[in-house]
């Protein structure tokens, strides 16, 4: 059960980060479900990258997972919105 908690934190933080980034940039190319899914996937990737780069040394535990999830979710959701907006031109 302890092994799943970081993954769940990354998924939730990524979904929040993805929706927040899309709302801040006023992206309309993706609907809320697509933003949430892209954010969740980006959250897991961001959390994994942060731990591989050495984020564990500076920040440990759930805080690092949450921050990595927020950043990764925001980035992937923004990129997906930009790609979809360009495809609809």
C-alpha positions as CSV (number, residue, x, y, z in Angstrom):
1,X,0.0,0.0,0.0
2,X,2.9,2.4,0.8
3,X,4.2,1.9,-2.8
4,X,0.9,3.2,-4.3
5,X,0.7,6.4,-2.3
6,X,3.4,8.3,-4.2
7,X,1.7,7.2,-7.5
8,X,-1.7,8.4,-6.3
9,X,-0.3,11.7,-5.1
10,X,1.4,12.2,-8.5
11,X,-1.8,11.4,-10.4
12,X,-3.9,13.8,-8.3
13,X,-1.3,16.6,-8.4
14,X,-0.8,16.1,-12.1
15,X,-4.6,16.4,-12.8
16,X,-4.7,19.6,-10.7
17,X,-1.6,21.0,-12.3
18,X,-2.9,20.2,-15.8
19,X,-6.3,21.8,-15.2
20,X,-4.7,24.9,-13.5
21,X,-2.3,25.4,-16.3
22,X,-4.9,25.1,-19.0
23,X,-7.2,27.5,-17.1
24,X,-4.4,30.0,-16.6
25,X,-3.6,29.9,-20.3
26,X,-7.2,29.9,-21.3
27,X,-6.8,26.9,-23.6
28,X,-10.0,25.7,-25.2
29,X,-8.5,23.0,-27.5
30,X,-8.9,20.3,-24.8
31,X,-12.0,19.5,-22.8
32,X,-11.8,18.9,-19.1
33,X,-11.5,15.2,-19.3
34,X,-8.6,15.4,-21.8
35,X,-6.9,18.0,-19.6
36,X,-7.3,15.8,-16.5
37,X,-5.9,12.7,-18.2
38,X,-3.0,14.6,-19.8
39,X,-2.3,16.2,-16.4
40,X,-2.4,12.9,-14.6
41,X,0.0,11.2,-17.0
42,X,2.3,14.3,-16.9
43,X,2.1,14.2,-13.1
44,X,3.4,10.6,-12.9
45,X,6.2,11.4,-15.5
46,X,7.1,14.6,-13.6
47,X,7.3,12.8,-10.3
48,X,9.5,10.1,-11.7
49,X,11.8,12.6,-13.4
50,X,12.1,14.6,-10.3
51,X,13.2,11.6,-8.3
52,X,15.6,10.5,-11.0
53,X,17.3,13.9,-11.4
54,X,18.0,14.0,-7.7
55,X,15.0,15.7,-6.3
56,X,14.9,13.1,-3.5
57,X,18.1,14.5,-2.0
58,X,16.6,17.9,-1.6
59,X,13.0,17.0,-1.0
60,X,11.8,13.7,0.2
61,X,8.5,12.0,0.3
62,X,5.0,13.2,-0.6
63,X,6.0,16.8,-1.0
64,X,8.4,16.0,-3.8
65,X,5.8,13.7,-5.4
66,X,3.2,16.5,-5.3
67,X,5.5,19.2,-6.7
68,X,6.7,16.9,-9.5
69,X,3.1,16.0,-10.2
70,X,2.0,19.6,-10.4
71,X,4.8,20.7,-12.7
72,X,4.7,17.6,-14.9
73,X,0.9,17.8,-15.2
74,X,1.0,21.4,-16.1
75,X,3.6,21.0,-18.7
76,X,2.1,18.0,-20.5
77,X,-1.4,19.4,-20.4
78,X,-0.1,22.7,-21.9
79,X,1.8,20.9,-24.6
80,X,-1.2,18.8,-25.5
81,X,-3.4,21.9,-25.7
82,X,-0.9,23.6,-28.0
83,X,-0.7,20.6,-30.3
84,X,-4.5,20.3,-30.5
85,X,-4.9,24.0,-31.1
86,X,-2.4,23.9,-33.9
87,X,-4.1,20.8,-35.4
88,X,-7.5,22.6,-35.5
89,X,-6.2,25.6,-37.5
